[in-house]
């Protein structure tokens, strides 16, 4: 869903500019290695925000709490899928570099 909201100009740049494409992909890999519900404030009604850093070097606030968790304003719609080096969480959106 999130990719559908990206402008045609961004998609075209992604297709022609390898460095931009690399940065865009690295922007979706963060230093957060845990489960979303283990994040500080995840199980409180007030929620909590904390900063996570991407492999592209950008920082975003990860908000957790009573509503769907969010990162960079995008809802995290699938979370806590275990992989060999941590967990995968899927957002409904794109974190542009």
DSSP file (Angstrom, degrees, kcal/mol; ACC not computed):
  #  RESIDUE AA STRUCTURE BP1 BP2  ACC     N-H-->O    O-->H-N    N-H-->O    O-->H-N    TCO  KAPPA ALPHA  PHI   PSI    X-CA   Y-CA   Z-CA
    1    1 A X     >        0   0    0      0, 0.0     4,-0.6     0, 0.0     3,-0.4   0.000 360.0 360.0 360.0 -44.3    0.0    0.0    0.0
    2    2 A X  T >4  +     0   0    0      1,-0.2     3,-1.1    89,-0.2     4,-0.3   0.862 360.0  55.2 -62.5 -38.1    2.7    2.5    1.0
    3    3 A X  G >4 S+     0   0    0      1,-0.3     3,-1.5    90,-0.2    -1,-0.2   0.844  98.7  63.2 -65.0 -32.7    4.6    2.2   -2.3
    4    4 A X  G 34 S+     0   0    0     -3,-0.4    -1,-0.3     1,-0.3    -2,-0.2   0.747  99.2  55.4 -63.5 -22.6    1.4    3.1   -4.2
    5    5 A X  G << S+     0   0    0     -3,-1.1    -1,-0.3    -4,-0.6     2,-0.2   0.518  83.3 104.9 -89.0  -5.6    1.5    6.5   -2.5
    6    6 A X  S <  S-     0   0    0     -3,-1.5     5,-0.0    -4,-0.3    -3,-0.0  -0.554  80.2-107.4 -76.4 138.7    5.0    7.3   -3.7
    7    7 A X     >  -     0   0    0     -2,-0.2     4,-2.1     1,-0.1     3,-0.3  -0.200  20.7-115.9 -65.1 156.8    5.1    9.8   -6.5
    8    8 A X  H  > S+     0   0    0      1,-0.2     4,-2.5     2,-0.2     5,-0.2   0.840 116.2  58.6 -60.0 -34.4    5.9    8.8  -10.1
    9    9 A X  H  > S+     0   0    0      2,-0.2     4,-2.2     1,-0.2    -1,-0.2   0.889 106.0  47.5 -64.5 -39.5    9.0   11.0   -9.9
   10   10 A X  H  > S+     0   0    0     -3,-0.3     4,-2.6     2,-0.2    -2,-0.2   0.915 111.9  50.0 -68.2 -42.2   10.3    9.1   -6.9
   11   11 A X  H  X S+     0   0    0     -4,-2.1     4,-1.9     2,-0.2    -2,-0.2   0.923 111.3  49.1 -60.9 -44.3    9.6    5.7   -8.6
   12   12 A X  H  X S+     0   0    0     -4,-2.5     4,-1.8     1,-0.2     5,-0.2   0.904 111.5  49.0 -62.6 -41.8   11.5    6.9  -11.7
   13   13 A X  H  X S+     0   0    0     -4,-2.2     4,-2.9     1,-0.2     8,-0.3   0.915 108.6  53.7 -64.2 -41.5   14.4    8.1   -9.6
   14   14 A X  H  < S+     0   0    0     -4,-2.6    -1,-0.2     1,-0.2     7,-0.2   0.875 110.4  48.3 -57.7 -39.0   14.5    4.7   -7.8
   15   15 A X  H  < S+     0   0    0     -4,-1.9    -1,-0.2    -5,-0.2    -2,-0.2   0.823 122.5  30.5 -74.3 -32.3   14.7    3.0  -11.2
   16   16 A X  H  < S+     0   0    0     -4,-1.8     2,-0.8     1,-0.2    -2,-0.2   0.714 109.5  66.0-101.1 -22.5   17.5    5.1  -12.7
   17   17 A X     X  -     0   0    0     -4,-2.9     4,-2.4    -5,-0.2     5,-0.2  -0.850  56.4-173.0-110.2 100.2   19.6    6.1   -9.6
   18   18 A X  H  > S+     0   0    0     -2,-0.8     4,-2.4     1,-0.2    -1,-0.2   0.850  86.1  52.2 -62.3 -36.5   21.3    3.1   -8.0
   19   19 A X  H  > S+     0   0    0      2,-0.2     4,-2.6     1,-0.2    -1,-0.2   0.922 110.3  48.0 -67.3 -42.5   22.6    5.1   -5.1
   20   20 A X  H  > S+     0   0    0      2,-0.2     4,-2.6     1,-0.2    -2,-0.2   0.919 112.2  50.1 -61.2 -43.6   19.1    6.5   -4.3
   21   21 A X  H  X S+     0   0    0     -4,-2.4     4,-2.3    -8,-0.3    -2,-0.2   0.910 111.1  49.1 -61.3 -43.0   17.6    3.0   -4.6
   22   22 A X  H  X S+     0   0    0     -4,-2.4     4,-2.7     2,-0.2    -2,-0.2   0.931 112.5  47.3 -62.1 -46.5   20.3    1.6   -2.2
   23   23 A X  H  X S+     0   0    0     -4,-2.6     4,-1.5     1,-0.2    -2,-0.2   0.886 110.3  53.1 -63.5 -39.1   19.7    4.4    0.3
   24   24 A X  H  < S+     0   0    0     -4,-2.6     4,-0.2     2,-0.2    -1,-0.2   0.926 112.4  44.0 -62.6 -44.9   15.9    3.9    0.1
   25   25 A X  H >< S+     0   0    0     -4,-2.3     3,-1.8     1,-0.2    -2,-0.2   0.926 112.8  50.8 -66.6 -44.4   16.3    0.2    0.9
   26   26 A X  H >< S+     0   0    0     -4,-2.7     3,-1.5     1,-0.3    29,-1.2   0.756  98.4  68.8 -65.2 -22.9   18.8    0.7    3.7
   27   27 A X  T 3< S+     0   0    0     -4,-1.5    -1,-0.3     1,-0.3    -2,-0.2   0.602  95.0  56.8 -70.3 -10.4   16.4    3.3    5.1
   28   28 A X  T <  S+     0   0    0     -3,-1.8     2,-0.5    -4,-0.2    -1,-0.3   0.255  91.3  79.0-105.1  10.4   14.1    0.3    5.9
   29   29 A X    <   -     0   0    0     -3,-1.5    26,-2.6    -4,-0.0    27,-0.3  -0.979  66.4-175.6-118.1 117.6   16.6   -1.6    8.0
   30   30 A X  B     -A   54   0A   0     -2,-0.5    24,-0.2    24,-0.3    -2,-0.1  -0.555  40.2-115.0-110.7 173.5   17.0   -0.2   11.6
   31   31 A X  S    S+     0   0    0     22,-1.9     2,-0.6    -2,-0.2    23,-0.1   0.444  84.3 108.1 -83.6  -0.9   19.1   -0.8   14.6
   32   32 A X        +     0   0    0     21,-0.2    -2,-0.2     1,-0.1    55,-0.2  -0.701  39.8 170.7 -80.3 117.8   16.0   -2.0   16.5
   33   33 A X        +     0   0    0     -2,-0.6    -1,-0.1    53,-0.1     2,-0.1   0.346  44.4  83.9-111.0   4.2   16.4   -5.8   16.9
   34   34 A X  S    S-     0   0    0      1,-0.1     2,-0.3    52,-0.1    46,-0.2  -0.263  84.6 -78.7-103.4-173.6   13.5   -6.6   19.3
   35   35 A X    >   -     0   0    0      1,-0.1     3,-1.5    -2,-0.1     4,-0.3  -0.635  36.9-126.8 -82.7 143.5    9.9   -7.3   19.3
   36   36 A X  G >  S+     0   0    0     -2,-0.3     3,-1.7     1,-0.3    -1,-0.1   0.894 110.1  55.6 -58.7 -41.7    7.6   -4.3   19.1
   37   37 A X  G 3  S+     0   0    0      1,-0.3    -1,-0.3     5,-0.1     6,-0.1   0.584 103.4  56.7 -72.2  -5.9    5.7   -5.2   22.2
   38   38 A X  G <  S+     0   0    0     -3,-1.5    -1,-0.3     4,-0.1    -2,-0.2   0.430  82.8 111.3 -96.7  -2.3    9.0   -5.3   24.1
   39   39 A X  S X  S-     0   0    0     -3,-1.7     3,-2.4    -4,-0.3     4,-0.3  -0.446  87.7 -86.5 -71.0 143.4    9.7   -1.7   23.1
   40   40 A X  T 3  S+     0   0    0      1,-0.3    24,-0.2     2,-0.1    -1,-0.1  -0.262 114.7  10.2 -52.9 129.3    9.6    0.8   26.1
   41   41 A X  T >  S+     0   0    0      6,-0.1     3,-1.5    -3,-0.1     6,-0.3   0.452  88.3 127.4  83.6   1.2    6.0    2.0   26.5
   42   42 A X  T <  S+     0   0    0     -3,-2.4    23,-0.4     1,-0.3    -2,-0.1   0.815  74.6  42.2 -63.3 -31.1    4.5   -0.5   24.2
   43   43 A X  T 3  S+     0   0    0     -4,-0.3     2,-0.3    -6,-0.1    -1,-0.3   0.057  96.3  95.6-107.5  26.0    2.0   -1.8   26.6
   44   44 A X  S <  S-     0   0    0     -3,-1.5    22,-0.3     1,-0.1     4,-0.1  -0.819  75.4-127.9-113.0 155.6    0.8    1.5   28.1
   45   45 A X  S    S+     0   0    0     -2,-0.3    21,-0.4     1,-0.2    22,-0.2   0.787 110.5  51.4 -70.7 -26.1   -2.1    3.6   27.1
   46   46 A X  S    S-     0   0    0      1,-0.1    -1,-0.2    19,-0.1    -4,-0.1   0.769  97.8-154.6 -81.5 -26.7    0.1    6.6   26.8
   47   47 A X        -     0   0    0     -6,-0.3     2,-0.3    16,-0.1    18,-0.3  -0.153   4.6-114.7  77.0-178.2    2.6    5.0   24.5
   48   48 A X  E     -B   64   0B   0     16,-2.0    16,-2.5    -4,-0.1     2,-0.4  -0.988  11.6-146.7-156.5 147.1    6.2    5.9   24.1
   49   49 A X  E     +B   63   0B   0     -2,-0.3     2,-0.3    14,-0.2    14,-0.2  -0.966  21.2 167.7-119.6 137.8    8.5    7.2   21.4
   50   50 A X  E     -B   62   0B   0     12,-1.6    12,-3.4    -2,-0.4     2,-0.4  -0.980  34.8-105.8-144.3 155.5   12.1    6.4   21.0
   51   51 A X  E     -B   61   0B   0     -2,-0.3     2,-0.4    10,-0.2    10,-0.2  -0.650  28.7-172.8 -88.6 134.0   14.6    6.9   18.2
   52   52 A X  E     -B   60   0B   0      8,-2.9     8,-2.5    -2,-0.4     2,-0.4  -0.929  15.5-139.7-118.7 150.3   15.8    4.2   15.9
   53   53 A X  E     -B   59   0B   0     -2,-0.4   -22,-1.9     6,-0.2     6,-0.2  -0.895  12.8-139.4-112.7 138.4   18.6    4.6   13.4
   54   54 A X  B >   -A   30   0A   0      4,-3.3     3,-1.8    -2,-0.4   -24,-0.3  -0.494  26.3-111.9 -91.6 163.9   18.5    3.2    9.8
   55   55 A X  T 3  S+     0   0    0    -26,-2.6   -28,-0.2   -29,-1.2   -29,-0.1   0.692 119.4  62.7 -65.3 -18.2   21.3    1.6    7.9
   56   56 A X  T 3  S-     0   0    0    -30,-0.8    -1,-0.3   -27,-0.3   -29,-0.1   0.528 122.3-108.1 -82.3  -6.7   21.1    4.6    5.6
   57   57 A X  S <  S+     0   0    0     -3,-1.8     2,-0.2     1,-0.3    -2,-0.1   0.532  77.1 128.3  93.9   7.0   22.1    6.8    8.6
   58   58 A X        -     0   0    0      2,-0.0    -4,-3.3     0, 0.0     2,-0.4  -0.647  48.3-139.2 -95.5 154.9   18.6    8.4    9.2
   59   59 A X  E     +B   53   0B   0     -2,-0.2     2,-0.3    -6,-0.2    -6,-0.2  -0.920  20.5 177.6-116.1 140.9   16.8    8.5   12.5
   60   60 A X  E     -B   52   0B   0     -8,-2.5    -8,-2.9    -2,-0.4     2,-0.5  -0.955  30.9-113.7-135.8 153.6   13.1    8.0   13.0
   61   61 A X  E     -B   51   0B   0     -2,-0.3    11,-1.3   -10,-0.2     2,-0.7  -0.794  21.7-152.5 -90.1 128.5   10.8    7.9   16.0
   62   62 A X  E     -BC  50  71B   0    -12,-3.4   -12,-1.6    -2,-0.5     2,-0.4  -0.908  15.2-162.8 -99.0 113.6    9.2    4.6   16.8
   63   63 A X  E     +BC  49  70B   0      7,-2.9     7,-2.4    -2,-0.7     2,-0.3  -0.839  12.4 174.0-101.3 132.5    5.9    5.2   18.6
   64   64 A X  E     +B   48   0B   0    -16,-2.5   -16,-2.0    -2,-0.4     2,-0.3  -0.869  22.6  92.5-129.5 165.3    4.2    2.4   20.5
   65   65 A X  S    S-     0   0    0    -23,-0.4   -20,-0.2     2,-0.4   -19,-0.1  -0.998  85.5 -20.1 151.7-147.2    1.2    2.2   22.7
   66   66 A X  S    S+     0   0    0    -21,-0.4    -1,-0.1   -22,-0.3     3,-0.1   0.848 119.5  54.1 -67.2 -37.0   -2.5    1.6   22.6
   67   67 A X  S    S-     0   0    0      1,-0.2    -2,-0.4   -22,-0.2     3,-0.1  -0.216 113.3 -58.8 -86.1-178.6   -2.9    2.2   18.8
   68   68 A X        -     0   0    0     -4,-0.1    -1,-0.2     1,-0.1     9,-0.1  -0.385  64.6-107.7 -58.0 135.8   -0.9    0.6   16.0
   69   69 A X        -     0   0    0      7,-0.3     7,-3.0    -4,-0.1     2,-0.3  -0.294  41.0-158.4 -60.6 155.4    2.8    1.3   16.5
   70   70 A X  E     -CD  63  75B   0     -7,-2.4    -7,-2.9     5,-0.3     2,-0.4  -0.973  17.7-166.5-138.7 150.6    4.2    3.8   14.0
   71   71 A X  E >  S-CD  62  74B   0      3,-2.5     3,-2.4    -2,-0.3    -9,-0.2  -0.988  83.1  -8.4-136.8 129.9    7.6    4.7   12.6
   72   72 A X  T 3  S-     0   0    0    -11,-1.3     3,-0.1    -2,-0.4    22,-0.1   0.808 130.5 -57.5  55.8  29.7    8.2    7.9   10.6
   73   73 A X  T 3  S+     0   0    0    -12,-0.4     2,-0.4     1,-0.3    -1,-0.3   0.358 113.9 118.9  83.5  -5.7    4.4    8.4   10.7
   74   74 A X  E <   -D   71   0B   0     -3,-2.4    -3,-2.5     1,-0.0    -1,-0.3  -0.794  66.9-118.4 -97.2 132.6    3.7    5.1    9.0
   75   75 A X  E     -D   70   0B   0     17,-0.4    17,-2.7    -2,-0.4     2,-0.8  -0.414  16.9-130.9 -68.2 142.5    1.7    2.4   10.8
   76   76 A X  E     +E   91   0C   0     -7,-3.0    -7,-0.3    15,-0.2    15,-0.3  -0.854  30.9 176.1 -91.9 110.5    3.5   -0.9   11.5
   77   77 A X  E     +     0   0C   0     13,-1.9     2,-0.4    -2,-0.8    14,-0.2   0.631  64.7  31.3 -98.3 -15.5    0.9   -3.4   10.2
   78   78 A X  E    S+E   90   0C   0     12,-1.5    12,-3.5     3,-0.0     2,-0.3  -0.979  77.0 171.2-142.3 127.7    2.8   -6.7   10.7
   79   79 A X  E     +     0   0C   0     -2,-0.4    10,-0.2    10,-0.3   -44,-0.1  -0.928  41.5  30.2-142.1 162.1    5.3   -7.2   13.5
   80   80 A X  E     +     0   0C   0     -2,-0.3     2,-0.8     1,-0.2     9,-0.2   0.785  57.2 159.3  67.0  34.4    7.4   -9.6   15.4
   81   81 A X  E     -E   88   0C   0      7,-2.1     7,-2.7    -3,-0.1    -1,-0.2  -0.800  40.0-130.3 -86.3 112.9    8.2  -12.0   12.6
   82   82 A X  E     +E   87   0C   0     -2,-0.8     2,-0.3     5,-0.2     5,-0.2  -0.411  33.1 171.8 -70.4 133.6   11.4  -13.8   13.9
   83   83 A X  E >   -E   86   0C   0      3,-2.5     3,-1.5    -2,-0.1    -1,-0.0  -0.787  50.4 -87.7-128.9 175.6   14.4  -14.1   11.5
   84   84 A X  T 3  S+     0   0    0      1,-0.3     3,-0.1    -2,-0.3    -2,-0.0   0.776 124.6  33.7 -61.3 -28.5   17.9  -15.2   12.1
   85   85 A X  T 3  S-     0   0    0      1,-0.0     2,-0.3     0, 0.0    -1,-0.3   0.165 130.9 -58.3-115.2  20.0   19.2  -11.8   13.2
   86   86 A X  E <  S-E   83   0C   0     -3,-1.5    -3,-2.5     2,-0.0     2,-0.3  -0.976  79.3 -38.8 149.9-132.3   16.2  -10.3   14.9
   87   87 A X  E     -E   82   0C   0     -2,-0.3     2,-0.4    -5,-0.2    -5,-0.2  -0.960  38.3-135.2-136.0 151.7   12.7   -9.5   13.9
   88   88 A X  E     -E   81   0C   0     -7,-2.7    -7,-2.1    -2,-0.3     2,-0.4  -0.907  19.4-175.2-107.4 136.0   10.9   -8.2   10.8
   89   89 A X  E     -     0   0C   0     -2,-0.4     2,-0.5   -10,-0.2   -10,-0.3  -0.995  14.5-144.4-129.1 136.6    8.3   -5.5   11.1
   90   90 A X  E     -E   78   0C   0    -12,-3.5   -13,-1.9    -2,-0.4   -12,-1.5  -0.875  11.7-158.9-108.6 130.5    6.3   -4.3    8.0
   91   91 A X  E     -E   76   0C   0     -2,-0.5     2,-1.1   -15,-0.3   -15,-0.2  -0.748  21.8-130.1-105.1 154.9    5.2   -0.7    7.6
   92   92 A X  S    S+     0   0    0    -17,-2.7   -17,-0.4    -2,-0.3     2,-0.3  -0.688  85.2  36.0 -98.7  77.2    2.4    0.7    5.5
   93   93 A X  S    S-     0   0    0     -2,-1.1     2,-0.4   -19,-0.1   -90,-0.2  -0.962  83.7 -92.3 164.0-178.2    4.5    3.4    3.9
   94   94 A X        -     0   0    0     -2,-0.3     2,-1.0   -92,-0.3    -2,-0.0  -0.995  19.6-144.0-130.0 130.4    7.9    4.3    2.6
   95   95 A X        -     0   0    0     -2,-0.4   -68,-0.1   -71,-0.2     2,-0.1  -0.805  26.4-152.0 -93.5  97.2   10.7    6.0    4.5
   96   96 A X              0   0    0     -2,-1.0   -72,-0.0     1,-0.1    -2,-0.0  -0.431 360.0 360.0 -72.4 142.2   12.3    8.2    1.9
   97   97 A X              0   0    0    -77,-0.2    -1,-0.1    -2,-0.1   -73,-0.0   0.497 360.0 360.0 -69.9 360.0   16.0    9.1    2.3
